[in-house]
Amino acid sequence: MTMMTTANPSTAASPAAAPARLPRPLSRLMGLAAVLPMRRLSPLHPRQVGLEVRDLTLPGEAGPLAAWFVPHPDARAGVVLCHGYSDSRAQFLPLMRPLHEAGFHVLSFDFRAHGRSGGRICTYGAREQYDVATALDWLRSETGLQTHGLMGCSMGGVSSILAAATDDDVAAVASDCAFARLEDMPEQRLRFLPPSMRVPAGIHLARAAQEWTGIPASEVNPEATLRSWKSRPLMLIHGEKDRLTPPEHAHRLARAAGEQVDLWLVPGAPHAQSRAHAGAVYPRRVCEFFRKHLPTAH
């Protein structure tokens, strides 16, 4: 404390100024690492769990989107599944059969820059929301049904909330371990650093990522989105032991959404592992949520 009060103002560096001193090649490399996800090409396929599935290629904004469609003969609504960062449509494979058996069409796709889809750069929901819109448009065109639901994990949950905000035909959204604001995440992901380094490093990482995406982190703000979107049912799932995106993010989203929020904190679950920790309770609660708020099969 004494050092701070006696430091020469002309030489003392604020946290915000520190990132500017990093070498530019390192700056660009850090930004690229943040927005270039590792592609996970899962060998799993819905046919392996006995589902009749159509392999699709949807016309995405940043390139073709690889997708699976599991139709239900009597469905009156569908559910679009939206995976998390550096994952793929196979992340939700264990949920596809329960949703189908609950009477819904099911569509699962790879986001841009993920899985077998086109594109190179990830924007953590800013543009991925348009991939969700593409999936919804295809589902409406294919089935003739207008009303559908969205289920997303982490980045997929964020993208689902953002997409639903501009689509009144999305009747219900379930989101697992989504963040409240992207601006909060760089510092959170660098929590292994001492506090004196964490803040400036987080600022620098955000600036560097913006150089590649052209999108400031402030534009990805599901918390603010929920304050203004048309009221509709929202299910928020979050692991109590999530250190990448702490449970406080779920509480913030719930407060922003106001009415019709079902908040479920899963004991012992780390980030994106609520399904594994909750076991059979997870698909049951998700299916119950959608059956309650979407038109169901006759």
N, C-alpha and C positions, 0 to 999 in steps of 0.2 A: 504494500500500500504506500509506504514511504517513497519507494522508487517512482511510483506513478505521480505523486504529488510534486516531486522535485525534478521530474524529467523536463528537458528542454523542449518546448512545444515545437520547435522547428525540426527536431529529429525524431520525436515520438510518432509512431505509426499507428493509425487506427486500424481495426480489423478490416474495414472496407477497403483501405488502401493497400493492404498487404498482398492481395492476389495480383495486383498490377506488376509486381516485381518478379513474378515467375517467368521463366523463359517462354517465349511464344510457342516453340515446338512442343514443349511439355503441356502448355495450355491446350493446344488443339488436340493433343493425344488424350488428355483427360476428358475433354468434351466428347471426343469420338467414342471412347470406351463407355461413356454413360449412355449414348444413344444408339449404339450398335449391339443389339442383343445377340447372344449365342443362339444359333438355330438348333432347336431340339426336334429331331426327326424320329418320332416314336414308331416302333414296329407294330404297335397295337392298332387294331381296327375293330369297329363295331360288329363286324361279322363274327369275330372271335367270341363274342358274348351272345351270339344267336340273333342279332338284329338284322332285318332286311334294310339295307342302306344304299343310298345313291351317292356316288362320288361326284362332286360338283366342282366347277370352276366359275366363280362369280367375277364380274367385271369391276374390280376395285379401282379406286382413284389413283393409287400408287403402283398398280399392277394387279394381275389376277389373284383372287383369294381362293385358296383351296378349302373345300368344305365337305361335310357329310350331312346328308338329309335323311332322317328316319321318319317316313310318313305314317300317320295313323288313319285308318279308314273312316273313323267316326269323329275325328277331332273337330272341335269348333274354335280352337286357338292353338298357337304354337309357342314354343319357348326357344329363344336363341341363346346359346351358351358362348360366353366370351372369356377366354383364358387369360392368364397373367403374363407378366413380363418374362421373356426368355423361356416361355413354355409353348405349348401347342394345343390344338383342339382335342388331343388325347387326354389332356388334363381332366376333362369332364366325362370321359368315357364311363366311369362307374355310375354317373348320374343319368346317363342317356336311357338305359333300360327302365329305371323307376319312373322317369318322366313320361316315357312312351306308354308304360303300363297304366299310368295315371290318366291317359287319354289325350295326350298332346302330340302334335307334330314336334319334332326336335331337330334343330339345325345347329351344328357346331362348326366353327370355321377357324382358320389360322389368320391372325392379324397380319397386317403388312409387316415385312421384315422378320416374320416368324414362320416356323414350320416350312411348309411348301408354297407359301404365298410370295408374291413379288414385293418389291420395295426393299430399301436398305436401311432407312432411318426410322427409329422409334421416337414418338413424341409423348408417350405416357398418357395418352387420352386426348390430346389436343386434336389430332387428326384421326386417331383410331375410332373416335366417335362416328366418323363418316364410314368406316368399315362396318360398324354396327348398323348404320342406316342402310348400307348396301344390302346387308343380310336380311334386314326387315323388308325392304322393297322386293327382294327376290321371293321371300316367303309369301308376301301378299299376292304377288303376281302368280305364283305357282298354285296356291291353295284357294285363292279367291276370298280369303278371310282377312279382315282388317285388324282385328284385335289380337295382340300377342304380348308375351312377357319376355323379360330379359334376366339372365342370370350371369353374373360376372365375378371373377376372382382378381383381387389386387388391381392391376391396371385395367383389367376387363370390367371390374366393378365400377371404377371411375368412368370408363368409356360408356358403360351402360347408363349411368346417372346422367352424363352429359347428353347422350343421344336421346334419352327419354324426355329431356327438357324441351326439345323441339319437335316432339312427336306425340300428339295427344292420343294416338291409338295404342301406345304402349300402356297397358292397363295395370301392370305390376312389375316391380324390379326387386330382385334379390341380389345383394352385393356382399361378397366375402372379403374381408380385410382390405378394403379400399382406404386410401389416404384422404384426408380432408382438404389439404392444399399441397400442390407440388412444391411450392416455395419452402415448405417445412422439411422436405425430404433430404436434400443434400446434407444438411447438418446432422440429421438423424442417421443417415447411412454412414457418416464419418464419426460416429460416437466413440469409436476406439481411439480417437485422437484426444489429447489433452484439451480442455475447454479453450485455452488460449490459442490453439491452432484450429480448433474445429470450426469456429465461426468464419474466419477468413478463408479457410479451405472450402467451406460450403458455398460461400459467396463466389469464389473463383470457379468452382465446379459448375454452378448454375450459369455463370456468364459464358464459360467455355461451351457448355451444351447448347446454349442459345445460338452460338456462332454456327453450329451445324444444322440446327432445326429452323432457325429464323423465328422461333416462337419463345417469348419470355415465359418463365415458369408461372408468373402471376396469372396467365390466361387459363391455366388448368386448375380450377378451383371448384370442385364439386360441393364444398360447403356453401359457397355463395350461390351456386346453382340451385341447391335445394331450398334456399330461402325464397326463391322466386318462381320455382316450377309449379305447375298445376298440381294440387294435392292429389295424391294417389297412393296406394299401398306400397310400402317400402320395407323390405326385410334386410336388416344389417346383421351379418355374422362376423364375429371377430374372435381370434384366439386370445385368451387371457395372458399367455406368455409370448405374445408377438413383440419382438424387440425391433424388428425392421420398421413396422408401422404400429406403434403402441396402441392399446385399446382406447386411449383418449381420443384418437381419431374417430372411432365409431361413436363415442358419446357426442363429439362435436357434430358429426353428420346427423345424428338422431335429433339433437336440439335444433339444428337448422331446418330439418324436415318438418318438425312440429307434429302434426296429426298422422295417424295411420302408420306408425312405425313399430315394427317388431324387432327389438334388439335382443340378440342372442350372443352372449359371451361364453365361449367354449372353454371349460377348465383345462389347463395344462397344454393348450395348443399353441405352437409357435406359428410364424407367418405361413399362411396358405396351407396349414395342416389341420384345420378344424374338422374336415371330413374324416381324416384318418383317426383323429382322437375321439370324435363323437360316434363313429361306427354307424350302425344301422339307423340311429336316430337322425343323422344328417339328411339322407335322402327322404326319410319320412316327413321331417319338418318342412323341407323345401317343397316337396310335392303337396303337402297340406296347404302351404301358403298359396301356391299357384291354383290349386283346385278351389280355394276359397275366393280368389279374386279374378280368375279368368273363366270364360265360358267353358264348360266341360262337355265331354262326349256324351251322346244320348245313351 
